[in-house]
Amino acid sequence: MFYGESGTAKLLVFSQVVLSLQLSFAVIPLILFTSDRRKMGEFVIPLWLKTLAWITAAIIVLLNVKYLFDTIVEWIK
């Protein structure tokens, strides 16, 4: 309200950064949980799916680190 449309856009970007960073904290425990045979029993995910899930999680984490770095660099400018 005080900063106009540019302030709203910056706040929206900031909120998306926070949400994207939280995604890793949901995905990684989910993979760990569904990969554990003691917890999941016969419903444990197969090795190919576990591998694909970890690759996807790694991509999410790497993109979040890049996005966070780019956002911090933009704020410094």
N, C-alpha and C positions, 0 to 999 in steps of 0.2 A: 504494500500500500504506500509506503514512504518512498520507495525507490522506483516505482513505475514498472513498465513491462520488462526492462532489462534486469531489474532486481528479481522479478518473478521468474524469469528464465534461468537466472543463476541459482535461485533456490530450487527450482525443479531439477536442474542438473545435479545439485548437491544431494537432493533426496534420492535420485537414481543411483548415485555413487554409493550411498549408504545401503540402499536395498541390494545392489549388486554385490557388495562386500559381504552381506549377510547370507547370500546364496551359498557360499562355500561352507558356512557353518551348518547348513542344512544338508547339503549333498554328501559331504564326506562322512558324517556319522551314518547317513542312510546307507551308503555303500558298505561301510563296516558292519552295520547291523545285518543287512541282507546277505553278506558274505559269510557270516558266522554260522557254521553248521549246528553248533550247540543251541543257538537261539532259534534258528529257522527250521531245523530238522530237514524234512524232505523238500521243503520249499526254498532251500538255499539257491542262490543264483548260480548258473553254470559258469565255468571258467571264462568262456568267450565273452559272456555278458559282464562279468566282473572286470575283465581287461578293458572292454569298451567303456564301462562306467568310470574306471580310473583315468582313462585317456580323456574322457569328457570332463571330469573333475579337474584334471590338470589344465586343460584349456580354459576352463572357467576361472581358475585361480590366476593363471598367467594373464588373461585378458583383464581381470580385475586389478592386478598389480600395474599393468600398463595404463589402464584407465585412471587409476588413482594417481600415478605418477604424472600423467598428462594434465590432470585436474590441478594438482599442486603446482606444477610449472605454470599453468595458466593463471592461478591465483597470485603467484609471485610477480608475474609481469605487470 
